[in-house]
Amino acid sequence: MCGCLALRFPEPASGLPSVTRRVGMESLSALPLLVCAVNREAIDIASFELARLDGGQLPAVEPGAHVDVHISPQMVRQYSICDSARADGRYVIAVKREPVSRGGSSFMHANVHVGDTLLVGHPRNKFPLSGGASRHVLVAGGIGITPLISMARHLASRGDQFHLHYFARSREHAAFVDDLSAPNLRGDVTFHFGCSPSETTEQARAIASARDAGDHLYVCGPGPFMDLVCTCANSWPDGSVHVEYFAGATVPAGDTQSFEVEIASTGQVLQVPPERTLVDVLHESGLDVPVSCTQGFCGTCITRVLDGVPDHNDLCLSDDDKAANNCMTPCVSRSKSPRLVLDL
């Protein structure tokens, strides 16, 4: 169910200030968390251990969940929690320093140190384990290991059937190898290091072809890698393949056209030219629509549509949500109809 969103950053205050964001019927809180440890996990990958300032318990985490890290009011990034059942109640996230960073990964690597405080949102899970699976097949590429290692640890602790395949350029580029080689996981993890493109394709086909009835597949990593694995698994039953994107949607050049947006609360009509995003036009007009990834995969900016037909270019709404045409992500999506009426 889609709904209006609002974001409020805290004023400086004593104690534990909080941020509240409403997404439909869901209320999410953010707390300032202390950076307790920063560790080099692999080439260009660092982990950050986070705890409450007062030593209290953090909100519970499901395997596959992520948190929003509020680097600044204008910059929010999503990072998966690598362990959903830490006895000390701390969160561990891992961040890869991207060669072409939009600001988040470079800031985390260069500027976040032990003793610093980060504003971190309540865990959200768009990549949950399926309760109906008889076996879980986890396929990670590079930094895509972050949600899948949490799943593997959870499944191993419950004695559930699973197998994790981890692809990386080399052992030195792979995070958490020692953890994944521990006795409780060793027999359920296969490493694929230094594979050529043809070898990666061959391995992906072998993984997909080994499906048994009741298997569910979970894939996370770079876009081309995920596309390869999902293509190899295109014969799997509907609903049995689950993906988590770290990069968002793009709109092909030349495919956009202008359209109008009517603001339901005021009747104001805005023009959205081909070269501008809808959310940029809304912000310029003083409308406070919160954004995070700006790439259509986090869902922060989901906005209700009262009339018109959106042109959905996101990766976060389900097929049913898109077919209903009653909400959209204005950061990447546009309009198929001449005018959209938004519940703003």
ZANU-129656 format. One record per residue: residue number from 1; x negated, y, z of N, C-alpha, C in turn. Coordinates in pm, whole numbers. Layout:
% residues N
 resi    n_x    n_y    n_z   ca_x   ca_y   ca_z    c_x    c_y    c_z
  NUM      X      Y      Z      X      Y      Z      X      Y      Z
...
% end
This chain:
% residues 344
 resi    n_x    n_y    n_z   ca_x   ca_y   ca_z    c_x    c_y    c_z
    1    -85   -119      0      0      0      0    -89    123      0
    2    -68    212    -94   -152    331   -103    -88    445    -24
    3   -172    540     15   -117    652     89   -214    768     91
    4   -175    872    159   -258    992    166   -377    965    258
    5   -489   1031    230   -609   1019    309   -647   1156    362
    6   -703   1162    480   -754   1287    534   -880   1258    613
    7   -979   1342    601  -1106   1322    669  -1138   1443    752
    8  -1176   1424    878  -1214   1534    966  -1346   1501   1033
    9  -1447   1584   1012  -1573   1564   1081  -1566   1629   1219
   10  -1635   1570   1317  -1623   1618   1455  -1693   1750   1477
   11  -1639   1828   1567  -1710   1946   1617  -1812   1899   1720
   12  -1925   1969   1738  -2021   1929   1841  -1953   1926   1977
   13  -1976   1818   2049  -1912   1803   2180  -1992   1704   2261
   14  -1967   1701   2391  -2033   1604   2476  -1961   1470   2463
   15  -2026   1366   2512  -1966   1234   2505  -1978   1175   2367
   16  -1873   1108   2323  -1875   1037   2195  -1770   1097   2103
   17  -1806   1194   2019  -1710   1250   1925  -1672   1144   1823
   18  -1558   1159   1763  -1514   1060   1664  -1455   1130   1544
   19  -1451   1055   1436  -1390   1100   1312  -1273   1008   1283
   20  -1163   1061   1242  -1049    977   1208  -1013    996   1063
   21   -999    885    991   -955    888    853   -834    796    842
   22   -731    839    774   -614    755    754   -610    710    610
   23   -602    578    590   -591    519    457   -463    438    457
   24   -356    493    398   -227    428    406   -184    420    551
   25   -158    297    599   -117    277    737   -236    251    829
   26   -359    252    772   -476    213    850   -547    336    905
   27   -584    332   1029   -659    441   1091   -800    391   1121
   28   -899    463   1070  -1038    422   1085  -1112    528   1163
   29  -1193    484   1262  -1268    579   1342  -1416    563   1314
   30  -1487    674   1328  -1632    672   1311  -1697    722   1439
   31  -1810    662   1473  -1882    697   1594  -2027    729   1561
   32  -2090    815   1640  -2234    832   1626  -2305    710   1685
   33  -2386    644   1605  -2456    525   1651  -2607    550   1652
   34  -2672    493   1752  -2816    507   1769  -2889    408   1680
   35  -2992    454   1610  -3078    366   1532  -3179    304   1628
   36  -3160    175   1658  -3243    105   1756  -3368     43   1696
   37  -3361      7   1567  -3476    -56   1502  -3465    -32   1352
   38  -3580    -17   1289  -3590    -11   1143  -3696   -111   1103
   39  -3662   -207   1018  -3754   -313    979  -3765   -324    828
   40  -3884   -351    781  -3906   -377    639  -3873   -523    613
   41  -3768   -548    537  -3722   -683    511  -3778   -741    382
   42  -3812   -653    287  -3864   -696    157  -3916   -572     86
   43  -3975   -589    -29  -4018   -474   -108  -3896   -387   -137
   44  -3902   -261    -93  -3796   -162   -116  -3667   -190    -39
   45  -3667   -282     56  -3548   -310    137  -3583   -293    284
   46  -3507   -210    353  -3523   -190    497  -3392   -218    567
   47  -3401   -273    687  -3281   -293    768  -3279   -193    882
   48  -3156   -159    925  -3135    -60   1031  -3041   -122   1135
   49  -3089   -126   1259  -3009   -183   1368  -2943    -69   1443
   50  -2810    -77   1460  -2731     34   1513  -2653     -9   1638
   51  -2647     81   1736  -2574     52   1859  -2505    178   1908
   52  -2405    161   1993  -2337    276   2052  -2430    351   2145
   53  -2411    481   2153  -2493    565   2240  -2474    530   2387
   54  -2353    486   2421  -2324    455   2562  -2346    308   2594
   55  -2398    231   2497  -2422     90   2520  -2298      4   2514
   56  -2183     63   2482  -2058    -12   2477  -2048   -102   2355
   57  -1938   -176   2352  -1915   -272   2244  -1867   -201   2119
   58  -1918   -242   2005  -1872   -190   1877  -1751   -268   1828
   59  -1672   -209   1737  -1558   -282   1682  -1600   -415   1619
   60  -1514   -513   1631  -1543   -646   1576  -1562   -640   1425
   61  -1640   -733   1373  -1675   -735   1231  -1637   -870   1172
   62  -1573   -868   1056  -1549   -990    980  -1662  -1012    881
   63  -1696  -1137    849  -1800  -1160    748  -1758  -1100    613
   64  -1852  -1030    550  -1824   -963    424  -1790   -817    439
   65  -1774   -769    564  -1730   -631    587  -1845   -533    564
   66  -1808   -407    544  -1905   -299    529  -1862   -181    615
   67  -1955    -87    631  -1924     37    702  -1962    156    614
   68  -1894    267    638  -1932    394    577  -2037    460    665
   69  -2148    500    607  -2249    578    677  -2241    721    628
   70  -2205    812    719  -2186    953    685  -2320   1024    693
   71  -2393   1023    584  -2524   1087    580  -2509   1238    593
   72  -2405   1293    538  -2368   1434    553  -2219   1443    521
   73  -2153   1558    547  -2012   1569    510  -1988   1548    361
   74  -2089   1572    280  -2073   1556    136  -2127   1422     85
   75  -2193   1344    169  -2256   1220    124  -2221   1106    218
   76  -2142   1013    171  -2105    894    247  -2139    772    162
   77  -2205    677    223  -2245    557    150  -2196    433    224
   78  -2168    326    148  -2119    201    205  -2232     99    210
   79  -2247     35    327  -2348    -68    343  -2285   -188    415
   80  -2312   -307    364  -2259   -428    423  -2327   -458    556
   81  -2251   -515    648  -2305   -559    776  -2359   -701    758
   82  -2485   -720    795  -2555   -844    763  -2528   -958    860
   83  -2471   -928    975  -2441  -1033   1073  -2313   -994   1145
   84  -2210  -1074   1129  -2079  -1040   1185  -2061  -1089   1327
   85  -2161  -1156   1385  -2141  -1216   1517  -2264  -1200   1606
   86  -2325  -1083   1606  -2440  -1061   1693  -2398  -1060   1839
   87  -2471  -1132   1921  -2435  -1142   2062  -2450  -1007   2133
   88  -2542   -922   2083  -2563   -793   2148  -2466   -686   2099
   89  -2377   -722   2006  -2275   -629   1960  -2326   -519   1870
   90  -2449   -530   1821  -2504   -428   1733  -2474   -460   1588
   91  -2477   -356   1505  -2464   -373   1360  -2602   -370   1298
   92  -2623   -453   1197  -2744   -446   1115  -2701   -427    970
   93  -2751   -321    908  -2729   -298    766  -2864   -301    697
   94  -2864   -327    568  -2989   -326    491  -2968   -239    368
   95  -3069   -161    335  -3060    -64    226  -3177    -84    132
   96  -3147    -95      4  -3253   -101    -97  -3281     39   -150
   97  -3407     75   -153  -3445    203   -211  -3434    191   -363
   98  -3335    262   -419  -3311    254   -562  -3407    347   -636
   99  -3463    302   -750  -3555    389   -825  -3490    517   -874
  100  -3361    509   -908  -3286    629   -945  -3174    643   -842
  101  -3204    707   -730  -3111    715   -619  -3019    835   -635
  102  -2892    818   -593  -2799    931   -588  -2815   1009   -457
  103  -2914    972   -378  -2943   1044   -256  -2934    960   -131
  104  -2849    859   -130  -2827    781     -9  -2944    692     28
  105  -2988    608    -65  -3094    513    -31  -3226    583     -6
  106  -3256    687    -83  -3381    759    -62  -3380    829     74
  107  -3265    884    113  -3255    949    245  -3274    847    356
  108  -3206    733    346  -3216    632    451  -3360    585    468
  109  -3431    564    358  -3568    514    367  -3665    621    418
  110  -3645    744    376  -3743    849    407  -3715    922    537
  111  -3588    929    577  -3551   1023    685  -3490    961    808
  112  -3455    832    806  -3389    771    921  -3491    688    999
  113  -3506    721   1128  -3606    657   1212  -3544    612   1343
  114  -3616    527   1415  -3571    482   1546  -3549    605   1636
  115  -3436    606   1705  -3399    717   1791  -3306    817   1726
  116  -3292    810   1593  -3198    898   1524  -3055    850   1548
  117  -2960    936   1514  -2818    904   1526  -2752    915   1389
  118  -2673    814   1354  -2597    814   1230  -2448    806   1262
  119  -2367    881   1190  -2222    870   1204  -2175    756   1116
  120  -2114    654   1177  -2082    529   1108  -1934    498   1126
  121  -1868    463   1017  -1726    435   1019  -1693    296   1071
  122  -1565    277   1096  -1511    148   1140  -1530     45   1027
  123  -1564    -80   1060  -1582   -181    955  -1457   -199    871
  124  -1478   -214    741  -1371   -245    646  -1413   -366    566
  125  -1316   -446    527  -1351   -569    454  -1267   -583    328
  126  -1331   -560    215  -1270   -585     84  -1326   -711     19
  127  -1405   -784     95  -1474   -902     41  -1463  -1016    142
  128  -1340  -1052    182  -1325  -1151    288  -1340  -1294    237
  129  -1373  -1382    328  -1371  -1525    297  -1227  -1572    280
  130  -1208  -1665    190  -1074  -1719    167  -1044  -1828    269
  131   -930  -1814    334   -891  -1914    432   -850  -2046    371
  132   -820  -2046    240   -772  -2168    176   -879  -2247    104
  133  -1007  -2207    115  -1114  -2275     44  -1159  -2400    119
  134  -1185  -2508     46  -1243  -2626    108  -1395  -2617    113
  135  -1454  -2541     18  -1598  -2515     19  -1623  -2376    -38
  136  -1722  -2305     16  -1753  -2169    -25  -1889  -2171    -97
  137  -1891  -2122   -219  -2014  -2113   -297  -2053  -1966   -304
  138  -2165  -1930   -242  -2210  -1793   -229  -2327  -1770   -324
  139  -2317  -1669   -411  -2422  -1642   -509  -2464  -1497   -496
  140  -2589  -1475   -453  -2641  -1341   -430  -2752  -1309   -527
  141  -2755  -1185   -573  -2865  -1134   -653  -2927  -1015   -583
  142  -3055  -1022   -547  -3123   -909   -486  -3058   -863   -358
  143  -3028   -730   -351  -2968   -672   -231  -2827   -724   -207
  144  -2770   -794   -304  -2638   -856   -286  -2635   -961   -178
  145  -2751   -994   -119  -2753  -1090     -9  -2686  -1035    116
  146  -2673   -903    128  -2630   -845    257  -2492   -892    304
  147  -2387   -892    221  -2261   -946    272  -2260  -1098    278
  148  -2338  -1162    191  -2333  -1308    181  -2408  -1377    294
  149  -2514  -1313    348  -2581  -1375    462  -2490  -1373    584
  150  -2407  -1269    596  -2309  -1266    705  -2209  -1380    690
  151  -2163  -1403    567  -2072  -1514    542  -2138  -1647    574
  152  -2263  -1665    530  -2333  -1791    553  -2349  -1820    702
  153  -2388  -1717    778  -2404  -1736    922  -2272  -1774    987
  154  -2164  -1708    946  -2031  -1736   1002  -1988  -1878    969
  155  -2003  -1917    844  -1960  -2051    801  -2042  -2159    870
  156  -2173  -2135    884  -2258  -2233    952  -2218  -2249   1098
  157  -2183  -2138   1162  -2146  -2145   1305  -2017  -2223   1325
  158  -1931  -2226   1222  -1804  -2298   1232  -1812  -2439   1177
  159  -1924  -2473   1114  -1937  -2605   1053  -1860  -2620    924
  160  -1826  -2508    858  -1753  -2513    731  -1847  -2546    616
  161  -1792  -2601    509  -1871  -2639    393  -1904  -2516    308
  162  -2033  -2497    278  -2073  -2385    192  -2211  -2412    135
  163  -2246  -2336     31  -2383  -2335    -18  -2413  -2196    -72
  164  -2529  -2144    -33  -2572  -2010    -74  -2685  -2022   -175
  165  -2669  -1956   -289  -2774  -1945   -391  -2823  -1800   -391
  166  -2955  -1783   -375  -3012  -1649   -364  -3114  -1628   -477
  167  -3082  -1535   -568  -3169  -1500   -680  -3242  -1369   -648
  168  -3374  -1368   -669  -3453  -1246   -651  -3575  -1252   -741
  169  -3634  -1135   -766  -3750  -1126   -854  -3866  -1210   -801
  170  -3882  -1213   -671  -3988  -1289   -607  -3952  -1306   -460
  171  -4029  -1387   -389  -4003  -1401   -246  -4022  -1267   -176
  172  -4119  -1189   -222  -4147  -1060   -160  -4034   -960   -181
  173  -3953   -979   -284  -3840   -890   -311  -3711   -939   -244
  174  -3717  -1053   -175  -3597  -1113   -115  -3591  -1082     34
  175  -3478  -1033     81  -3461   -999    222  -3411  -1120    301
  176  -3449  -1126    428  -3399  -1224    524  -3434  -1369    488
  177  -3546  -1389    418  -3584  -1526    379  -3608  -1613    502
  178  -3675  -1559    603  -3700  -1639    724  -3569  -1678    792
  179  -3475  -1585    800  -3345  -1617    859  -3273  -1726    781
  180  -3280  -1716    649  -3211  -1814    565  -3281  -1949    562
  181  -3405  -1952    610  -3480  -2077    616  -3473  -2142    754
  182  -3397  -2082    845  -3383  -2138    980  -3313  -2273    975
  183  -3334  -2357   1075  -3277  -2492   1072  -3127  -2498   1050
  184  -3053  -2402   1104  -2907  -2409   1091  -2858  -2374    952
  185  -2944  -2316    868  -2904  -2277    732  -2984  -2348    624
  186  -3099  -2403    660  -3196  -2450    561  -3135  -2542    455
  187  -3053  -2636    496  -2998  -2732    400  -2887  -2677    313
  188  -2841  -2557    344  -2728  -2499    272  -2766  -2377    190
  189  -2897  -2356    170  -2945  -2240     96  -3043  -2285    -12
  190  -3025  -2234   -134  -3118  -2258   -243  -3172  -2124   -292
  191  -3306  -2110   -295  -3368  -1989   -344  -3402  -2004   -492
  192  -3377  -1898   -568  -3411  -1893   -710  -3498  -1769   -730
  193  -3629  -1785   -717  -3720  -1671   -724  -3794  -1669   -858
  194  -3804  -1550   -917  -3885  -1532  -1037  -3830  -1599  -1161
  195  -3699  -1619  -1168  -3639  -1684  -1285  -3641  -1589  -1405
  196  -3668  -1642  -1521  -3655  -1565  -1644  -3507  -1547  -1675
  197  -3471  -1455  -1767  -3329  -1441  -1802  -3265  -1572  -1846
  198  -3336  -1650  -1924  -3278  -1777  -1970  -3263  -1875  -1855
  199  -3360  -1877  -1764  -3349  -1965  -1648  -3236  -1922  -1556
  200  -3217  -1791  -1540  -3107  -1741  -1457  -2973  -1783  -1517
  201  -2960  -1771  -1649  -2837  -1813  -1716  -2814  -1962  -1697
  202  -2919  -2041  -1712  -2907  -2187  -1696  -2863  -2222  -1554
  203  -2923  -2156  -1455  -2886  -2184  -1316  -2743  -2141  -1287
  204  -2703  -2024  -1340  -2565  -1977  -1318  -2464  -2074  -1378
  205  -2494  -2125  -1496  -2405  -2224  -1558  -2397  -2350  -1475
  206  -2510  -2393  -1421  -2511  -2515  -1340  -2430  -2496  -1213
  207  -2444  -2380  -1151  -2367  -2353  -1029  -2218  -2355  -1059
  208  -2178  -2286  -1168  -2036  -2278  -1202  -1979  -2413  -1242
  209  -2059  -2493  -1312  -2008  -2622  -1362  -1997  -2726  -1251
  210  -2059  -2700  -1136  -2055  -2796  -1025  -1932  -2777   -937
  211  -1833  -2702   -984  -1714  -2673   -904  -1636  -2800   -871
  212  -1596  -2810   -746  -1503  -2913   -702  -1369  -2848   -672
  213  -1264  -2925   -673  -1132  -2872   -640  -1135  -2809   -501
  214  -1080  -2687   -491  -1077  -2618   -363  -1195  -2527   -337
  215  -1294  -2529   -428  -1409  -2439   -412  -1368  -2294   -439
  216  -1431  -2202   -366  -1419  -2059   -394  -1560  -2004   -413
  217  -1572  -1911   -509  -1701  -1853   -546  -1705  -1707   -503
  218  -1816  -1666   -442  -1837  -1528   -396  -1966  -1478   -458
  219  -1959  -1364   -527  -2073  -1314   -603  -2100  -1169   -565
  220  -2227  -1136   -539  -2265   -999   -510  -2406   -974   -558
  221  -2428   -859   -619  -2560   -824   -670  -2550   -720   -779
  222  -2655   -701   -858  -2649   -605   -968  -2538   -641  -1067
  223  -2482   -537  -1131  -2370   -558  -1221  -2393   -663  -1329
  224  -2503   -655  -1405  -2525   -755  -1510  -2536   -897  -1456
  225  -2597   -913  -1338  -2607  -1045  -1276  -2468  -1097  -1240
  226  -2386  -1012  -1181  -2251  -1053  -1144  -2169  -1088  -1268
  227  -2184  -1008  -1373  -2111  -1037  -1497  -2150  -1173  -1552
  228  -2280  -1205  -1545  -2327  -1335  -1594  -2264  -1449  -1516
  229  -2269  -1441  -1383  -2215  -1550  -1300  -2065  -1563  -1322
  230  -1994  -1451  -1327  -1849  -1457  -1347  -1812  -1510  -1484
  231  -1890  -1478  -1585  -1866  -1532  -1719  -1884  -1683  -1718
  232  -1988  -1729  -1651  -2010  -1874  -1642  -1896  -1943  -1566
  233  -1830  -1869  -1477  -1722  -1926  -1396  -1584  -1889  -1449
  234  -1575  -1854  -1577  -1446  -1806  -1630  -1340  -1914  -1636
  235  -1377  -2040  -1619  -1278  -2148  -1618  -1228  -2180  -1476
  236  -1284  -2113  -1376  -1238  -2137  -1240  -1094  -2086  -1224
  237  -1016  -2145  -1136   -875  -2103  -1120   -864  -1957  -1077
  238   -753  -1894  -1115   -727  -1757  -1072   -730  -1748   -920
  239   -794  -1643   -871   -799  -1621   -727   -911  -1694   -656
  240   -992  -1771   -729  -1099  -1848   -663  -1236  -1783   -679
  241  -1244  -1673   -754  -1371  -1602   -773  -1358  -1465   -709
  242  -1450  -1432   -619  -1446  -1307   -543  -1577  -1232   -567
  243  -1566  -1100   -586  -1685  -1021   -617  -1693   -897   -528
  244  -1815   -851   -506  -1840   -727   -432  -1937   -644   -514
  245  -1892   -526   -557  -1974   -440   -642  -2052   -341   -557
  246  -2181   -320   -593  -2263   -217   -533  -2276    -96   -625
  247  -2231   -107   -746  -2230      6   -839  -2091     15   -898
  248  -2047    136   -925  -1908    156   -962  -1882    157  -1111
  249  -1761    198  -1142  -1714    197  -1280  -1765    320  -1354
  250  -1775    306  -1484  -1808    419  -1570  -1704    429  -1679
  251  -1677    549  -1724  -1581    571  -1832  -1661    594  -1961
  252  -1640    510  -2064  -1717    524  -2186  -1705    665  -2244
  253  -1818    716  -2292  -1819    849  -2351  -1725    853  -2472
  254  -1650    961  -2483  -1559    976  -2596  -1422    916  -2574
  255  -1403    845  -2461  -1275    779  -2436  -1180    867  -2354
  256  -1225    983  -2311  -1141   1065  -2225  -1070   1173  -2305
  257   -956   1216  -2251   -882   1327  -2311   -822   1410  -2198
  258   -781   1530  -2232   -726   1619  -2130   -586   1574  -2089
  259   -548   1613  -1967   -413   1584  -1918   -382   1685  -1807
  260   -256   1687  -1764   -212   1777  -1658   -185   1698  -1530
  261   -204   1766  -1419   -172   1709  -1288    -83   1808  -1214
  262     30   1759  -1166    119   1841  -1085    104   1802   -939
  263     87   1902   -853     76   1879   -709    216   1884   -649
  264    263   1772   -598    403   1760   -557    441   1860   -448
  265    352   1888   -355    388   1973   -242    406   2120   -281
  266    342   2163   -391    348   2305   -429    403   2329   -569
  267    406   2224   -651    448   2241   -790    338   2295   -879
  268    219   2319   -823    107   2370   -901     66   2268  -1007
  269     38   2317  -1127     -4   2230  -1238   -149   2264  -1273
  270   -232   2162  -1275   -375   2177  -1304   -409   2110  -1435
  271   -502   2167  -1508   -550   2109  -1632   -680   2032  -1604
  272   -686   1910  -1653   -806   1828  -1637   -867   1807  -1776
  273   -973   1880  -1810  -1033   1866  -1943  -1112   1736  -1956
  274  -1147   1696  -2075  -1215   1567  -2097  -1347   1554  -2021
  275  -1417   1666  -2006  -1551   1658  -1947  -1551   1667  -1795
  276  -1433   1682  -1731  -1425   1696  -1585  -1354   1576  -1525
  277  -1393   1540  -1403  -1320   1436  -1331  -1199   1499  -1261
  278  -1099   1417  -1238   -979   1465  -1170  -1012   1514  -1030
  279  -1097   1441   -958  -1125   1481   -821  -1200   1614   -816
  280  -1284   1641   -914  -1353   1770   -918  -1254   1885   -938
  281  -1157   1863  -1025  -1055   1966  -1048   -972   1988   -922
  282   -938   1881   -853   -862   1893   -729   -941   1970   -623
  283  -1069   1939   -610  -1152   2009   -512  -1165   2157   -545
  284  -1183   2188   -673  -1194   2328   -714  -1069   2408   -681
  285   -955   2339   -677   -829   2405   -646   -800   2408   -497
  286   -896   2364   -417   -881   2372   -272   -810   2255   -209
  287   -792   2147   -283   -724   2029   -229   -827   1934   -168
  288   -805   1897    -44   -902   1820     33   -880   1671     13
  289   -933   1618    -96   -929   1474   -122  -1066   1418    -88
  290  -1076   1334     15  -1208   1282     54  -1264   1187    -51
  291  -1393   1190    -71  -1460   1100   -163  -1581   1041    -93
  292  -1626    928   -146  -1745    864    -90  -1836    819   -202
  293  -1804    706   -266  -1895    651   -367  -1892    731   -497
  294  -1780    796   -530  -1755    868   -656  -1769    777   -777
  295  -1760    647   -758  -1777    552   -868  -1663    452   -877
  296  -1560    469   -796  -1441    386   -811  -1447    250   -747
  297  -1536    228   -649  -1536     96   -588  -1512     96   -438
  298  -1514    213   -372  -1498    211   -226  -1354    233   -181
  299  -1273    302   -260  -1132    324   -225  -1106    443   -135
  300  -1209    520   -100  -1190    632     -9  -1092    735    -64
  301  -1096    761   -193  -1017    869   -251   -880    825   -303
  302   -837    703   -276   -709    654   -327   -597    754   -295
  303   -521    789   -398   -417    891   -388   -287    837   -447
  304   -175    869   -382    -46    819   -431     -2    896   -556
  305     51    822   -651    105    878   -776    257    868   -771
  306    325    981   -789    472    984   -785    534    971   -923
  307    461   1013  -1026    514   1004  -1162    397   1005  -1260
  308    417    940  -1375    312    931  -1475    242    796  -1470
  309    154    774  -1566     85    646  -1579    -66    669  -1571
  310   -129    629  -1462   -274    646  -1450   -350    557  -1548
  311   -466    603  -1584   -560    521  -1661   -665    472  -1563
  312   -647    351  -1512   -728    300  -1403   -867    258  -1452
  313   -969    320  -1395  -1107    285  -1429  -1187    241  -1308
  314  -1117    205  -1201  -1184    172  -1076  -1208     22  -1063
  315  -1280    -14   -957  -1309   -153   -927  -1252   -195   -791
  316  -1170   -108   -730  -1123   -139   -594   -976   -177   -587
  317   -892   -125   -676   -751   -160   -673   -729   -299   -733
  318   -634   -372   -677   -601   -504   -731   -524   -489   -861
  319   -512   -598   -934   -434   -595  -1058   -289   -557  -1031
  320   -234   -604   -919    -97   -569   -884    -84   -420   -855
  321   -183   -363   -782   -180   -220   -753   -184   -139   -883
  322   -270   -181   -975   -282   -108  -1101   -154   -118  -1183
  323    -93   -236  -1183     31   -254  -1259    145   -171  -1200
  324    144   -150  -1068    250    -71  -1004    240     76  -1040
  325    119    124  -1071     96    264  -1112    145    366  -1008
  326    138    328   -880    181    423   -777     65    477   -694
  327    -57    444   -733   -175    503   -670   -291    494   -767
  328   -396    574   -739   -510    579   -830   -633    631   -754
  329   -748    616   -816   -872    671   -763   -913    789   -850
  330   -893    913   -805   -919   1029   -890  -1067   1054   -917
  331  -1157    980   -854  -1299   1001   -882  -1338    950  -1021
  332  -1272    842  -1068  -1306    787  -1201  -1184    768  -1291
  333  -1066    759  -1234   -947    730  -1314   -886    858  -1370
  334   -811    842  -1479   -754    957  -1549   -606    930  -1574
  335   -553    971  -1688   -410    954  -1713   -385    908  -1856
  336   -293    813  -1868   -245    771  -2000   -128    857  -2045
  337    -60    919  -1950     54   1005  -1981      9   1150  -1983
  338     83   1239  -2049     42   1381  -2055     30   1447  -1918
  339    111   1398  -1819    107   1458  -1686    120   1350  -1579
  340     45   1372  -1471     59   1291  -1349    114   1382  -1239
  341    201   1327  -1154    245   1397  -1035    185   1325   -915
  342    103   1396   -837     33   1338   -725     96   1380   -593
  343     97   1288   -499    154   1313   -366     53   1387   -280
  344     28   1510   -318    -67   1596   -246      0   1728   -211
% end
